[in-house]
Amino acid sequence: MNGEVNAIEAVDLTKRFGEKTVVDHVSLEVKQGEIVGFLGPNGSGKTTTIRMLTGLLTPDSGTGSCLGFDIVREADQIKRNIGYMTQRFSFYEDLSIRENLEFVARLYSLTPMKDYVDRTLERLGLVSRQKQLAGQLSGGWKQRLALAACIMHEPRLLMLDEPTAGVDPQARREFWDQIHQLADEGLTVLVSTHYMDEAERCHRIVYISYGKVVARGTVEEVIADSGLTTWVIRGVANGALAEELRRQPGVEQVAQFGTTLHVVGSDAVALRATVDRYAGRPGLEIAPGETSLEDVFIRLMSQHGEARQ
Amino acid sequence: MTAGSRIRAILIKEFIQLRRDRLTFGMMVGIPIMQLILFGFAINTDPKQLPTAIIAPNPNAYTRDILAGMRNSDYFRFEKDAVTEAEAREGLQRGELSFVVTFPADFGRDLVRGQRPQLLIEADATDPSAASNAVGAFNRIVDDALRDDLVGPMAQEKRGRPAVDVVVHRLYNPEGITRYNIVPGLLGVILTMTMTLMTAISLTREAERGTMENLLAMPVKPVEVMIGKIAPYIGIGFVQVTIILLAAYFVFGVPMMGSFVALFVGLTAFIATNLALGYTFSTIARSQMQAMQMTFFFFLPSILLSGFMFPFLGMPQWAQWIGSVLPLTHFLRIVRGTLLKASDLWDILPNLWPILLIFTVVSTIALLRYRKTLD
C-alpha cells in the first residue's frame, strides 16, 4: 500500500431510500493516520454514509474507496481490512466476552486464535471480565468489547458509528485515549458523534446536515469559517434577559449556562452595538468570549433546514 | 370511565400494529381458507382410484367382466394392463401401487368347471385404512361381475358358495396395525416441525438483536453462514431420530425390516432439507414471529397432504401434486419402506431424489435471498 493513498476517498456518494435522499453527494477524504470526526444531527446521514463506505450499503451514485479498495466491487476486501463498530451493540449477549472475541477471531481466520484473543483482552483491560456474558455488561464495557472485537484483526482503518452513545464520561474519556493510542500506532479513524467535546479531540471534522456536507476542516478552521462572534454576559443573567436579548438586532443565539449567557451572532458590528447597550446595566459583566464548536453547529443546523424531525 | 379509555388505548394500539403486520393479517385469512380447501376437497377417508396392477396371463370374458366391475367401483385405477410378477412386486415396494390382482392361468377353465378358482388380491397395508375399503368391496365386486355370466349350467354356482375364492394378502402389515403406519410417520412429522422451526428463526433473530449488521460487516460468505447455522441441527435431528426409533421399536413394536443405511441416507437428506427450508423462511421473514407463522403455514399442508394422516393416493390429483412438492411426502415413503417393507438403498431412490431436488432448490433460494448488504 502506497503511503500517499488516502485511507478513505469518496466522491459524490448519494443514497436514496424511496423518495428521500438521505446522503446527497457527500465527498470525503481521510488521510492515513488521521482521526476524522463525522458530525451532524440525528438522521443527517452519518450512519448511511459509513455503511456505504464499509460496503454494507450500495450507493445509488458516486464512487468511493477504502484503503484503495472500491466500496462496491471490493467490499469483501474492505470487510477483511477495516474495523467497523456499529452504532447499536451488535455482539452476542448470550456469549461471554471471550466467546464473542473467539467468534470474531475465527471469522477473520486469525491464528493462533488464542494469542489474538488474549492479546486483545489484555490490551483493553477485559481480562478479568472475560467470562462475563456480554448481555450483563454496562454500556461502557459493552463498548469496550465492541472496540476490542473490531481492532483484534489489526485493521488499518477503523470506522466507529457513535461509539460513545449512552456511555458515562469516564468511560468516554478512556475510550478516546484508546482511539488516540491506536492512531499513534498508524491506524486511521473515522468516528461519528454528536458530542462536541469529542469533535474537539479529532484532527479534522466533517459536518453533515440533511445528507450534505456543510462544513469541514480542523475545529479552529470550522469556527473561524463560521464568522461568528461571541459575547459572555455574567451576573444576574436569567431566562427573561435571554428572551429579551434574542429579539435584539445582531443576536442569533443566546445560550444560558447557569448565570452566564453566551450571545452569538454573525454580524459582529450589530452584535457589538446591542451588547454595548446592556453594558451599562447594573450587575451585568460583559466580556468578549470564544465561539465554541457547539455554537457553530447550532447555527449550521438552523441554517440547513428548520424542520428537523 | 378511565378503565374504558385505557382499554380503548390498548385496543387501538393493537389494531394499528395488526394493520402494519401484513403477514400476520394474511395468515389470519389464509389459514381458514387453506383448512377449508384441504379438509373439504383434498382429504378423503374413503380413498378411490387407487393404483392397481393386474396379472392376468389368460384374459377371457370372465376376467374382463371382473376388471370392468373393479373399474366401475371407482376404487381401483389400472396402472398397467399386463405386468410381470416382479414388476408388480417392485411397484408395491416403492409405494407406486396399492393393489396387485392376480388371476391364475386356469382361472376361466376352473370357473366354468365350478372348481372355485382362487383370485389373489395383494394390498399394500402399510396404511391399513387406505386399503381396507377397497379390499372390503372386492368380494362383492367379483360376485356382481360374475352374476350375469353364470347362467345355464353354471347357474348353480350362484347359489351357496361364491364361485370364486378371493384370497387377500395384506402385505407389510398383515394384522393391519395402525401404529405401524403412524409411528414411522411421526418421525417425519416431528422432524418437519422442529427442524424447520429451528432454522426459521436463525437469521431473523440476528436481525432483531442487531447482530446481523456486524455479521455482514465481517468477512463471511452467505454459504458459510448457512452451513454453519444448519449443521448443528443435523446432530440435534439425529438425537430426536434415536429417541423416536428406540420408542418405535421397544414401546410400539414397530418392525424394522429394511436397510439402516437406506434409512440413514434418507434421514440425512430429509433433515437437511427441512433445515434449509427453515433457513429460507428466515431469509424472507422480517421478524421471528413472521418466521414462526411461515413455519406453521408450511406445517399444515405437510401433515394433511403428505399421506401422514390421510391416504396420499386417495387424494385428488391436484392435491397429490401439492403433496409431491413437500419433502415429508417422499420421506414417509422412505421411512415406511425401510421399516415395514424391507427397502434397501435402491428401493428408496425414487423417493430420495425429489428430496434432494427440493433441498437444492430451497438452498438456492436461501442463498439468493440472503442479503449481503443492508439495502
HADDOCK unambig.tbl for C-alpha pairs under 7 A between the chains (distance, minus, plus):
assign (segid A and resid 56 and name CA) (segid B and resid 217 and name CA) 6.67 0.50 0.50
assign (segid A and resid 56 and name CA) (segid B and resid 373 and name CA) 4.52 0.50 0.50
assign (segid A and resid 56 and name CA) (segid B and resid 374 and name CA) 5.63 0.50 0.50
assign (segid A and resid 57 and name CA) (segid B and resid 373 and name CA) 5.44 0.50 0.50
assign (segid A and resid 57 and name CA) (segid B and resid 374 and name CA) 5.58 0.50 0.50
assign (segid A and resid 57 and name CA) (segid B and resid 375 and name CA) 5.46 0.50 0.50
assign (segid A and resid 58 and name CA) (segid B and resid 375 and name CA) 6.86 0.50 0.50
assign (segid A and resid 76 and name CA) (segid B and resid 219 and name CA) 6.30 0.50 0.50
assign (segid A and resid 79 and name CA) (segid B and resid 217 and name CA) 5.84 0.50 0.50
assign (segid A and resid 79 and name CA) (segid B and resid 218 and name CA) 5.47 0.50 0.50
assign (segid A and resid 79 and name CA) (segid B and resid 219 and name CA) 5.46 0.50 0.50
assign (segid A and resid 80 and name CA) (segid B and resid 218 and name CA) 6.79 0.50 0.50
assign (segid A and resid 80 and name CA) (segid B and resid 219 and name CA) 5.52 0.50 0.50
assign (segid A and resid 86 and name CA) (segid B and resid 214 and name CA) 6.92 0.50 0.50
assign (segid A and resid 88 and name CA) (segid B and resid 210 and name CA) 6.77 0.50 0.50
assign (segid A and resid 90 and name CA) (segid B and resid 210 and name CA) 5.19 0.50 0.50
assign (segid A and resid 90 and name CA) (segid B and resid 211 and name CA) 4.16 0.50 0.50
assign (segid A and resid 90 and name CA) (segid B and resid 214 and name CA) 5.89 0.50 0.50
assign (segid A and resid 91 and name CA) (segid B and resid 211 and name CA) 5.67 0.50 0.50
assign (segid A and resid 92 and name CA) (segid B and resid 211 and name CA) 6.90 0.50 0.50
assign (segid A and resid 107 and name CA) (segid B and resid 219 and name CA) 6.73 0.50 0.50
assign (segid A and resid 107 and name CA) (segid B and resid 220 and name CA) 6.54 0.50 0.50
assign (segid A and resid 108 and name CA) (segid B and resid 219 and name CA) 6.56 0.50 0.50
